[in-house]
Amino acid sequence: MLSIRQILVPTDLSAAETHAWSQALTLAQKFNTEVHLLHVVAPSRLAEPHAMKVHPEKITQSLAAKASARMEGQIARARARRLTFYHEVRVGVDYREIGHYAMQHDIDLTVMATHGRTGLAHVLQGSVAEKVVRMAPCPVVTIRQPSLQIQNPLAPCRWGRGCH
């Protein structure tokens, strides 16, 4: 049987992550686990940092500080659940950092949101969740935001006749 002691919740701090966070907290309470919240800041890819007054490192540091403050607020609102929380901001490639964090901290389960991108958006931005599922050292549960749920294609049309 799967023993769940630590749950990792990678977050990009978007609205789509709210439902995944809620589901992760519910699981954490059920299994009485520790919760790790992780945000990854992509390094700035500015072509000519020397031509700018602000250096990429300063931008990255600022983004990391803001992310850390937002995660602290998120955890503060969840403290009533009486769980143990950890949070960290890393700089790097999102799916790689998520996998490395999971290995380094012996994570038992990763719970993350999927944004449900399709078509060109999926091609251009890719799916971090897909990449994490492929490389994660532990099981990964992906949570789709309720507003993005796809209607069952086998269910009858809501108008009572076949939809074409």
Buried (B, 14 or more C-beta within 10 A) or exposed (E): EEEBEBBBBBBBBEEBBBBBBEBBBEBBBEBEBBBBBBBBBEEBEEEEBEEEEEEEEEBBBEBBEBBBEBBEEBBEEBEEEEBEBBBBBBBEBBBBBBBBBBEEBEBBBBBBBBBBBEEEEEEEEEBBBBBBBEBBBBEBBBBBBEEEEEEEEEEEEEEEEEEE
